[in-house]
Amino acid sequence: VQGEHRHKDENRSERSFFFKSTTLPPGTQIDQLQSHLTDDGQLKIEAPFVEQKETPKPIEVEKQEGGK
């Protein structure tokens, strides 16, 4: 995300920038990402999330031969 704020009056002019990045978890549907400003000026970003299920890995058990 990047943004810019501009302010100008009769005595001065202001311009500021911000940059923010984040890593989204696996399963985030970035092609359906939506963003908008709320009534109070906050940026809201939403994206659906599909939980990724890991396939269970088989556990190999060693056989012990000959009991001592």
C-alpha positions, 0 to 999 in steps of 0.5 A: 500500500502506498499513499499520499497526503497533500495540504495547501493553504495561503502560506505553505504547501505540504506533501507527505507519503507513506508506504506499508507492506505486509506478507499475506498468509497462504490461502489469501485470495488476492485476486478478490482483494478490495479496499476502501476508505471508511467514513473516518478516513481509515483504509480498509483492505479485505480479501477472502481467505481459504485455510490451507490443509496440510496432508498428513505425513505417514510416520515410519516405525522401526521394528526391533528384532531380537529382544535383549 
